[in-house]
């Protein structure tokens, strides 16, 4: 099976899945001597049309882990508008140093159902979207070294393929329920309705948060209003250069504090071929 093109396809709210996928894809393109193309479907406008690949493609497909699985608001797009058409795929998930739980299993199962042939899978620890106290600075130079080694092993594997490979075996249950967030008291917390607040003393009304929101949830005419669905991805918080966006929901903050109390020990990356 000849690979003619590497494709990096990803949803990345705060940028770490982007870094991870592209590090792997760039190494693959170099090792295999083929061109690299990127497909970033983070913003709503990027998902306006279906995304299709071909039998000569090797697609590095990346998503972050949200509550132990794929972001539930993005899953329909992955399931319904991504078409593998026989392409090879590497499933990649990132996670914020707690656990990737079942996200990699869910992603690989979705890719197989979309018409891809999965040849590898990997889960990589990155700075948590909610707090810098978990995996701050990751992916770091050692993570990127591991990503490069992973890519080199994938390149060696696909060079030797003569037939359609069996789906890569990864841990987890694609059909498992989402992880239930807990607060500092160990009890479940609910913050589905939490939305970002705006410090009007810092906000310059540049509109970047509204333009960048993966859900298109922020009102571009008044960025202090969030009439749409917020998935707590923290993109508006992370991308605001004036630090004007923040969350003050008590249940959300209790969950963040619980993470900071219990999950600061660095987690290892895991790869499967």
DAFENLIN-V947677 format. One line per field, one symbol per residue. phi: phi as a letter, one per 20 degrees, with the letter a starting at -180 (. if undefined). psi: psi as a letter, one per 20 degrees, with the letter a starting at -180 (. if undefined). burial: + if it has 16 or more other ideal C-beta (glycine too) atoms within 10 Angstrom, else -. A space follows every 10 residues. Layout:
BEGIN
phi = ???
psi = ???
burial = ???
END
This chain:
BEGIN
phi = .eedbdcdca dbfdoffggf ffffffffff femcfdcdce dfegffdfcf dcccfeedde dcbeeclnbf gffeggfffd ddcflnfebd eccdbemeae ldffffffff fffenedfda bbccfcgffe bffdlfnefd ffgfffffff ffffgffffe fdcfffgfec focfeffffe fcefenegcc cgefcfdcef fdfdlfnfff fegfdmeeff ebffecfeee dmfmffffef feledbdcfg ffffffffgf fccefgeefc cbc
psi = oppiqppopq pngjihhggg ghgghggghg hikrqpqqno kgqhhijhrq oqrrijqopo oqqrpoljaq phiighgghh jpohkjqqqo ppqqqljfqi djhgggghgg gghijropir qqppprpqhh qiiokpiqpa hhghghgghg hhhgghghhi phrpqqpppq qrohjqrqpo qqaijjqqqp khjpqqrpoi hhpjkhjhgh hipiikhpoh hniipmiapp jkijghghio ijliprpjpg gghhgghggh hikippqqqp qp.
burial = +-+-++++++ ++++-+++++ +++++++++- ++-+-+---- +++---+--- +-+-+-++++ ++++++++++ +--++-++-- -+-+--++++ ++++++++++ ++++++++++ ++-+++++++ ++++++++++ +-+++--++- --++-+++-+ +--++-++-- ----+-++-+ -+-+----+- +-++----+- +--+++-+-- --+----+++ -+++++++-- --++-+---+ +++++++-++ ---++-+-+- ++++++-+++ --+---+-++ ++-
END
